[in-house]
Amino acid sequence: AYGWQVHDAMARLEGAGGLRTMRQNIEKLLKQPGVTWHGRLPQRKVRDVLDSCRVWAYPCAYPEMLCSTAVRSMARGCWPVIRPFAALEEVVPDGDLVNFDPETEEGRGRYRDALIAALSRPASELQNRRRDLRKTALTRHLLAEAAWTRALEEDGLL
């Protein structure tokens, strides 16, 4: 739900074709049946979309620093199917954590199979785990926010 604005700005700064190529590849994938592209959405709409989802699929290949979307998705009860990479290893405590190489067909196949398995589970199977996931996400977010606030106060920045 980010749209392309930030991506395009980074591509202009980069000056090379790597990010442009990535966008072209993603745009091809977005044309597949069953894929809905929402474009850039305001946060209240993102919440609405997350509330309608059972699973949050994020086969991350980018070294996230925090990934607030992970916290938001878990707080809304979306079951994560992720690659535990960079900050996601710490931010996402539970879910389907799939170690795979996104650059290989075998790796992408492992992720695809895990995602299909998650989407195939009956909603009732994840209900209790989703409640626990919500609590964990909110607790972790609040603790992290408190830690940052304390650090900034100690440094005289607040």
Sequence and secondary structure as in RCSB ss.txt:
>XXXX:A:sequence
AYGWQVHDAMARLEGAGGLRTMRQNIEKLLKQPGVTWHGRLPQRKVRDVLDSCRVWAYPCAYPEMLCSTAVRSMA
RGCWPVIRPFAALEEVVPDGDLVNFDPETEEGRGRYRDALIAALSRPASELQNRRRDLRKTALTRHLLAEAAWTR
ALEEDGLL
>XXXX:A:secstr
   SHHHHHHHHHH SSHHHHHHHHHHHHHTSTT     S  HHHHHHHHHT SEEEE   S  SS HHHHHHHH
TT EEEE   TTHHHH  SSEE    TTSHHHHHHHHHHHHHHHHS HHHHHHHHHHHHHHHHHHHHHHHHHHHH
HHHHTT  
